[in-house]
Amino acid sequence: MASIKSIHIFAAHLKFKNMLVVQVKEGDNIERALKKYKRKFEKTKVLKELRNRQAFEKPSVINREARKKAVYVEQLKRTLTEI
């Protein structure tokens, strides 16, 4: 039975409340551990939030974009049902 080691990665500059923990088996490759870490990091959506915070968008602009997207999606749905 292979023993499992944990790799604790802490990103202080991102002000995480918790650490990302990646479980690594005894003979596992470091690339596999990094791949697991990248997947976990993407799931936290921290990078997306940081990019959104770089430039302030007014709530009215956000609402306008959401409405435009909703209209576009509705048009796509209607064209697909007509076919």
N, CA, C and O atoms as CSV, one atom per row, in Angstrom:
chain,resi,resn,atom,element,x,y,z
A,1,MET,N,N,0.841,-1.179,0.000
A,1,MET,CA,C,0.000,0.000,0.000
A,1,MET,C,C,0.885,1.242,0.000
A,1,MET,O,O,1.769,1.385,0.845
A,2,ALA,N,N,0.648,2.111,-0.926
A,2,ALA,CA,C,1.457,3.319,-1.050
A,2,ALA,C,C,0.997,4.347,-0.025
A,2,ALA,O,O,-0.201,4.551,0.169
A,3,SER,N,N,1.948,4.983,0.620
A,3,SER,CA,C,1.587,6.014,1.589
A,3,SER,C,C,1.259,7.303,0.843
A,3,SER,O,O,1.762,7.555,-0.252
A,4,ILE,N,N,0.414,8.099,1.456
A,4,ILE,CA,C,-0.025,9.345,0.832
A,4,ILE,C,C,0.585,10.509,1.600
A,4,ILE,O,O,0.505,10.572,2.826
A,5,LYS,N,N,1.185,11.414,0.871
A,5,LYS,CA,C,1.735,12.623,1.459
A,5,LYS,C,C,0.900,13.799,0.974
A,5,LYS,O,O,0.328,13.763,-0.116
A,6,SER,N,N,0.837,14.810,1.771
A,6,SER,CA,C,0.099,16.004,1.388
A,6,SER,C,C,1.072,17.107,1.027
A,6,SER,O,O,2.094,17.296,1.686
A,7,ILE,N,N,0.750,17.811,0.004
A,7,ILE,CA,C,1.515,18.992,-0.366
A,7,ILE,C,C,0.615,20.185,-0.066
A,7,ILE,O,O,-0.445,20.344,-0.672
A,8,HIS,N,N,1.047,21.016,0.872
A,8,HIS,CA,C,0.273,22.189,1.240
A,8,HIS,C,C,0.842,23.386,0.503
A,8,HIS,O,O,2.028,23.694,0.614
A,9,ILE,N,N,-0.004,24.048,-0.240
A,9,ILE,CA,C,0.431,25.207,-0.996
A,9,ILE,C,C,-0.365,26.403,-0.496
A,9,ILE,O,O,-1.595,26.400,-0.544
A,10,PHE,N,N,0.322,27.404,-0.025
A,10,PHE,CA,C,-0.346,28.564,0.540
A,10,PHE,C,C,0.007,29.788,-0.284
A,10,PHE,O,O,1.179,30.089,-0.507
A,11,ALA,N,N,-1.003,30.474,-0.721
A,11,ALA,CA,C,-0.783,31.676,-1.516
A,11,ALA,C,C,-1.169,32.887,-0.673
A,11,ALA,O,O,-2.330,33.298,-0.675
A,12,ALA,N,N,-0.221,33.450,0.035
A,12,ALA,CA,C,-0.494,34.566,0.936
A,12,ALA,C,C,-0.864,35.829,0.166
A,12,ALA,O,O,-1.659,36.641,0.639
A,13,HIS,N,N,-0.291,35.990,-1.011
A,13,HIS,CA,C,-0.564,37.200,-1.774
A,13,HIS,C,C,-2.004,37.239,-2.280
A,13,HIS,O,O,-2.494,38.309,-2.643
A,14,LEU,N,N,-2.692,36.100,-2.313
A,14,LEU,CA,C,-4.087,36.070,-2.748
A,14,LEU,C,C,-5.043,36.097,-1.567
A,14,LEU,O,O,-6.258,36.094,-1.760
A,15,LYS,N,N,-4.518,36.122,-0.352
A,15,LYS,CA,C,-5.299,36.203,0.872
A,15,LYS,C,C,-6.313,35.072,0.971
A,15,LYS,O,O,-7.488,35.306,1.252
A,16,PHE,N,N,-5.856,33.848,0.741
A,16,PHE,CA,C,-6.717,32.691,0.910
A,16,PHE,C,C,-7.032,32.508,2.380
A,16,PHE,O,O,-6.184,32.760,3.235
A,17,LYS,N,N,-8.225,32.080,2.676
A,17,LYS,CA,C,-8.556,31.737,4.048
A,17,LYS,C,C,-8.072,30.326,4.356
A,17,LYS,O,O,-7.734,30.019,5.499
A,18,ASN,N,N,-8.038,29.477,3.354
A,18,ASN,CA,C,-7.602,28.101,3.517
A,18,ASN,C,C,-6.498,27.793,2.525
A,18,ASN,O,O,-6.346,28.458,1.500
A,19,MET,N,N,-5.738,26.772,2.857
A,19,MET,CA,C,-4.694,26.329,1.942
A,19,MET,C,C,-5.271,25.336,0.956
A,19,MET,O,O,-6.255,24.655,1.247
A,20,LEU,N,N,-4.663,25.256,-0.199
A,20,LEU,CA,C,-5.000,24.214,-1.153
A,20,LEU,C,C,-4.153,22.995,-0.820
A,20,LEU,O,O,-2.926,23.080,-0.769
A,21,VAL,N,N,-4.803,21.875,-0.596
A,21,VAL,CA,C,-4.091,20.659,-0.237
A,21,VAL,C,C,-4.221,19.675,-1.388
A,21,VAL,O,O,-5.324,19.380,-1.847
A,22,VAL,N,N,-3.081,19.172,-1.849
A,22,VAL,CA,C,-3.059,18.213,-2.938
A,22,VAL,C,C,-2.506,16.905,-2.386
A,22,VAL,O,O,-1.372,16.857,-1.908
A,23,GLN,N,N,-3.304,15.851,-2.453
A,23,GLN,CA,C,-2.863,14.546,-1.975
A,23,GLN,C,C,-1.992,13.897,-3.055
A,23,GLN,O,O,-2.407,13.774,-4.208
A,24,VAL,N,N,-0.785,13.486,-2.671
A,24,VAL,CA,C,0.157,12.889,-3.611
A,24,VAL,C,C,0.576,11.523,-3.083
A,24,VAL,O,O,0.964,11.389,-1.922
A,25,LYS,N,N,0.496,10.517,-3.936
A,25,LYS,CA,C,0.934,9.177,-3.535
A,25,LYS,C,C,2.450,9.098,-3.590
A,25,LYS,O,O,3.110,9.956,-4.176
A,26,GLU,N,N,2.988,8.064,-2.977
A,26,GLU,CA,C,4.448,7.908,-2.826
A,26,GLU,C,C,5.197,8.008,-4.154
A,26,GLU,O,O,6.173,8.752,-4.250
A,27,GLY,N,N,4.763,7.280,-5.170
A,27,GLY,CA,C,5.506,7.253,-6.425
A,27,GLY,C,C,4.981,8.201,-7.483
A,27,GLY,O,O,5.422,8.140,-8.631
A,28,ASP,N,N,4.044,9.083,-7.129
A,28,ASP,CA,C,3.439,9.966,-8.124
A,28,ASP,C,C,4.431,10.990,-8.658
A,28,ASP,O,O,5.392,11.380,-7.995
A,29,ASN,N,N,4.154,11.398,-9.866
A,29,ASN,CA,C,4.972,12.365,-10.562
A,29,ASN,C,C,4.617,13.774,-10.079
A,29,ASN,O,O,3.461,14.038,-9.752
A,30,ILE,N,N,5.587,14.671,-10.033
A,30,ILE,CA,C,5.344,16.046,-9.598
A,30,ILE,C,C,4.447,16.782,-10.591
A,30,ILE,O,O,3.682,17.664,-10.203
A,31,GLU,N,N,4.541,16.420,-11.878
A,31,GLU,CA,C,3.677,17.059,-12.881
A,31,GLU,C,C,2.212,16.760,-12.606
A,31,GLU,O,O,1.350,17.620,-12.791
A,32,ARG,N,N,1.931,15.534,-12.160
A,32,ARG,CA,C,0.552,15.154,-11.847
A,32,ARG,C,C,0.036,15.965,-10.655
A,32,ARG,O,O,-1.122,16.383,-10.631
A,33,ALA,N,N,0.911,16.180,-9.668
A,33,ALA,CA,C,0.529,16.979,-8.498
A,33,ALA,C,C,0.258,18.427,-8.907
A,33,ALA,O,O,-0.691,19.044,-8.425
A,34,LEU,N,N,1.085,18.959,-9.788
A,34,LEU,CA,C,0.874,20.327,-10.263
A,34,LEU,C,C,-0.421,20.445,-11.052
A,34,LEU,O,O,-1.117,21.457,-10.961
A,35,LYS,N,N,-0.745,19.418,-11.825
A,35,LYS,CA,C,-1.978,19.420,-12.599
A,35,LYS,C,C,-3.191,19.439,-11.670
A,35,LYS,O,O,-4.165,20.151,-11.912
A,36,LYS,N,N,-3.110,18.634,-10.591
A,36,LYS,CA,C,-4.187,18.624,-9.598
A,36,LYS,C,C,-4.321,19.993,-8.943
A,36,LYS,O,O,-5.428,20.491,-8.735
A,37,TYR,N,N,-3.164,20.600,-8.619
A,37,TYR,CA,C,-3.184,21.924,-8.005
A,37,TYR,C,C,-3.832,22.956,-8.927
A,37,TYR,O,O,-4.640,23.773,-8.484
A,38,LYS,N,N,-3.473,22.912,-10.210
A,38,LYS,CA,C,-4.034,23.870,-11.166
A,38,LYS,C,C,-5.540,23.731,-11.261
A,38,LYS,O,O,-6.259,24.729,-11.316
A,39,ARG,N,N,-6.029,22.476,-11.280
A,39,ARG,CA,C,-7.471,22.245,-11.339
A,39,ARG,C,C,-8.169,22.800,-10.106
A,39,ARG,O,O,-9.208,23.451,-10.213
A,40,LYS,N,N,-7.598,22.542,-8.939
A,40,LYS,CA,C,-8.199,23.047,-7.704
A,40,LYS,C,C,-8.190,24.569,-7.685
A,40,LYS,O,O,-9.157,25.196,-7.253
A,41,PHE,N,N,-7.090,25.164,-8.156
A,41,PHE,CA,C,-6.989,26.620,-8.174
A,41,PHE,C,C,-8.032,27.233,-9.100
A,41,PHE,O,O,-8.628,28.258,-8.770
A,42,GLU,N,N,-8.257,26.614,-10.256
A,42,GLU,CA,C,-9.263,27.120,-11.189
A,42,GLU,C,C,-10.656,27.035,-10.596
A,42,GLU,O,O,-11.487,27.913,-10.829
A,43,LYS,N,N,-10.916,25.984,-9.830
A,43,LYS,CA,C,-12.237,25.818,-9.217
A,43,LYS,C,C,-12.520,26.878,-8.156
A,43,LYS,O,O,-13.684,27.182,-7.892
A,44,THR,N,N,-11.494,27.439,-7.551
A,44,THR,CA,C,-11.707,28.474,-6.543
A,44,THR,C,C,-12.118,29.804,-7.176
A,44,THR,O,O,-12.670,30.665,-6.490
A,45,LYS,N,N,-11.862,29.981,-8.450
A,45,LYS,CA,C,-12.222,31.182,-9.219
A,45,LYS,C,C,-11.590,32.453,-8.668
A,45,LYS,O,O,-12.146,33.541,-8.817
A,46,VAL,N,N,-10.432,32.319,-8.033
A,46,VAL,CA,C,-9.743,33.468,-7.471
A,46,VAL,C,C,-9.200,34.359,-8.581
A,46,VAL,O,O,-9.326,35.582,-8.518
A,47,LEU,N,N,-8.606,33.756,-9.583
A,47,LEU,CA,C,-8.015,34.529,-10.672
A,47,LEU,C,C,-9.075,35.338,-11.413
A,47,LEU,O,O,-8.839,36.487,-11.785
A,48,LYS,N,N,-10.239,34.736,-11.624
A,48,LYS,CA,C,-11.332,35.440,-12.292
A,48,LYS,C,C,-11.777,36.653,-11.470
A,48,LYS,O,O,-12.053,37.720,-12.018
A,49,GLU,N,N,-11.841,36.474,-10.165
A,49,GLU,CA,C,-12.230,37.574,-9.292
A,49,GLU,C,C,-11.193,38.687,-9.303
A,49,GLU,O,O,-11.545,39.866,-9.298
A,50,LEU,N,N,-9.916,38.319,-9.317
A,50,LEU,CA,C,-8.862,39.326,-9.368
A,50,LEU,C,C,-8.928,40.138,-10.655
A,50,LEU,O,O,-8.745,41.355,-10.637
A,51,ARG,N,N,-9.189,39.467,-11.764
A,51,ARG,CA,C,-9.297,40.185,-13.044
A,51,ARG,C,C,-10.498,41.121,-13.051
A,51,ARG,O,O,-10.435,42.216,-13.610
A,52,ASN,N,N,-11.596,40.688,-12.428
A,52,ASN,CA,C,-12.776,41.543,-12.367
A,52,ASN,C,C,-12.532,42.769,-11.497
A,52,ASN,O,O,-13.105,43.829,-11.747
A,53,ARG,N,N,-11.700,42.639,-10.493
A,53,ARG,CA,C,-11.435,43.750,-9.579
A,53,ARG,C,C,-10.426,44.745,-10.131
A,53,ARG,O,O,-10.276,45.830,-9.569
A,54,GLN,N,N,-9.736,44.416,-11.203
A,54,GLN,CA,C,-8.729,45.321,-11.748
A,54,GLN,C,C,-9.350,46.614,-12.257
A,54,GLN,O,O,-8.765,47.688,-12.121
A,55,ALA,N,N,-10.527,46.506,-12.837
A,55,ALA,CA,C,-11.190,47.693,-13.365
A,55,ALA,C,C,-12.640,47.681,-12.888
A,55,ALA,O,O,-13.345,46.685,-13.049
A,56,PHE,N,N,-13.074,48.778,-12.307
A,56,PHE,CA,C,-14.432,48.861,-11.784
A,56,PHE,C,C,-15.420,49.016,-12.925
A,56,PHE,O,O,-15.204,49.797,-13.852
A,57,GLU,N,N,-16.502,48.266,-12.847
A,57,GLU,CA,C,-17.603,48.401,-13.799
A,57,GLU,C,C,-18.842,48.806,-13.037
A,57,GLU,O,O,-19.175,48.226,-12.004
A,58,LYS,N,N,-19.510,49.797,-13.553
A,58,LYS,CA,C,-20.724,50.255,-12.892
A,58,LYS,C,C,-21.782,49.152,-12.956
A,58,LYS,O,O,-21.838,48.397,-13.926
A,59,PRO,N,N,-22.619,49.063,-11.921
A,59,PRO,CA,C,-23.682,48.048,-11.931
A,59,PRO,C,C,-24.622,48.182,-13.128
A,59,PRO,O,O,-25.139,47.182,-13.626
A,60,SER,N,N,-24.843,49.406,-13.588
A,60,SER,CA,C,-25.724,49.587,-14.736
A,60,SER,C,C,-25.110,48.978,-15.994
A,60,SER,O,O,-25.829,48.438,-16.835
A,61,VAL,N,N,-23.799,49.060,-16.126
A,61,VAL,CA,C,-23.119,48.469,-17.284
A,61,VAL,C,C,-23.192,46.948,-17.204
A,61,VAL,O,O,-23.411,46.280,-18.215
A,62,ILE,N,N,-23.008,46.398,-16.002
A,62,ILE,CA,C,-23.101,44.954,-15.817
A,62,ILE,C,C,-24.503,44.458,-16.165
A,62,ILE,O,O,-24.663,43.443,-16.842
A,63,ASN,N,N,-25.516,45.188,-15.694
A,63,ASN,CA,C,-26.908,44.813,-15.996
A,63,ASN,C,C,-27.207,44.903,-17.483
A,63,ASN,O,O,-27.906,44.049,-18.029
A,64,ARG,N,N,-26.682,45.934,-18.145
A,64,ARG,CA,C,-26.904,46.101,-19.577
A,64,ARG,C,C,-26.292,44.943,-20.360
A,64,ARG,O,O,-26.912,44.412,-21.282
A,65,GLU,N,N,-25.070,44.555,-19.990
A,65,GLU,CA,C,-24.407,43.422,-20.650
A,65,GLU,C,C,-25.188,42.124,-20.415
A,65,GLU,O,O,-25.310,41.301,-21.321
A,66,ALA,N,N,-25.712,41.944,-19.209
A,66,ALA,CA,C,-26.489,40.737,-18.902
A,66,ALA,C,C,-27.760,40.694,-19.743
A,66,ALA,O,O,-28.150,39.634,-20.234
A,67,ARG,N,N,-28.405,41.847,-19.908
A,67,ARG,CA,C,-29.615,41.891,-20.736
A,67,ARG,C,C,-29.296,41.606,-22.203
A,67,ARG,O,O,-30.040,40.887,-22.871
A,68,LYS,N,N,-28.195,42.164,-22.707
A,68,LYS,CA,C,-27.800,41.903,-24.090
A,68,LYS,C,C,-27.525,40.421,-24.307
A,68,LYS,O,O,-27.899,39.855,-25.333
A,69,LYS,N,N,-26.867,39.798,-23.332
A,69,LYS,CA,C,-26.574,38.376,-23.436
A,69,LYS,C,C,-27.858,37.557,-23.400
A,69,LYS,O,O,-27.998,36.586,-24.144
A,70,ALA,N,N,-28.796,37.943,-22.540
A,70,ALA,CA,C,-30.069,37.227,-22.437
A,70,ALA,C,C,-30.856,37.317,-23.745
A,70,ALA,O,O,-31.470,36.338,-24.171
A,71,VAL,N,N,-30.837,38.479,-24.375
A,71,VAL,CA,C,-31.529,38.652,-25.660
A,71,VAL,C,C,-30.879,37.773,-26.719
A,71,VAL,O,O,-31.571,37.127,-27.506
A,72,TYR,N,N,-29.554,37.748,-26.738
A,72,TYR,CA,C,-28.822,36.938,-27.715
A,72,TYR,C,C,-29.130,35.451,-27.531
A,72,TYR,O,O,-29.384,34.741,-28.504
A,73,VAL,N,N,-29.107,34.989,-26.299
A,73,VAL,CA,C,-29.379,33.577,-26.022
A,73,VAL,C,C,-30.811,33.228,-26.414
A,73,VAL,O,O,-31.068,32.163,-26.976
A,74,GLU,N,N,-31.734,34.125,-26.116
A,74,GLU,CA,C,-33.139,33.874,-26.468
A,74,GLU,C,C,-33.313,33.792,-27.987
A,74,GLU,O,O,-34.066,32.950,-28.477
A,75,GLN,N,N,-32.624,34.657,-28.733
A,75,GLN,CA,C,-32.690,34.599,-30.191
A,75,GLN,C,C,-32.131,33.283,-30.709
A,75,GLN,O,O,-32.685,32.700,-31.641
A,76,LEU,N,N,-31.047,32.812,-30.121
A,76,LEU,CA,C,-30.479,31.525,-30.522
A,76,LEU,C,C,-31.465,30.386,-30.269
A,76,LEU,O,O,-31.639,29.503,-31.109
A,77,LYS,N,N,-32.101,30.417,-29.111
A,77,LYS,CA,C,-33.076,29.370,-28.783
A,77,LYS,C,C,-34.238,29.384,-29.766
A,77,LYS,O,O,-34.694,28.327,-30.202
A,78,ARG,N,N,-34.717,30.568,-30.115
A,78,ARG,CA,C,-35.847,30.674,-31.039
A,78,ARG,C,C,-35.476,30.163,-32.433
A,78,ARG,O,O,-36.276,29.492,-33.084
A,79,THR,N,N,-34.272,30.480,-32.883
A,79,THR,CA,C,-33.860,30.020,-34.208
A,79,THR,C,C,-33.675,28.503,-34.230
A,79,THR,O,O,-33.932,27.867,-35.252
A,80,LEU,N,N,-33.238,27.927,-33.134
A,80,LEU,CA,C,-33.078,26.481,-33.079
A,80,LEU,C,C,-34.410,25.753,-33.032
A,80,LEU,O,O,-34.539,24.660,-33.584
A,81,THR,N,N,-35.408,26.350,-32.376
A,81,THR,CA,C,-36.725,25.697,-32.309
A,81,THR,C,C,-37.467,25.820,-33.634
A,81,THR,O,O,-38.308,24.978,-33.947
A,82,GLU,N,N,-37.167,26.872,-34.427
A,82,GLU,CA,C,-37.829,27.049,-35.716
A,82,GLU,C,C,-37.322,26.074,-36.764
A,82,GLU,O,O,-38.041,25.752,-37.710
A,83,ILE,N,N,-36.128,25.615,-36.612
A,83,ILE,CA,C,-35.520,24.728,-37.603
A,83,ILE,C,C,-36.099,23.357,-37.557
A,83,ILE,O,O,-35.693,22.489,-38.330
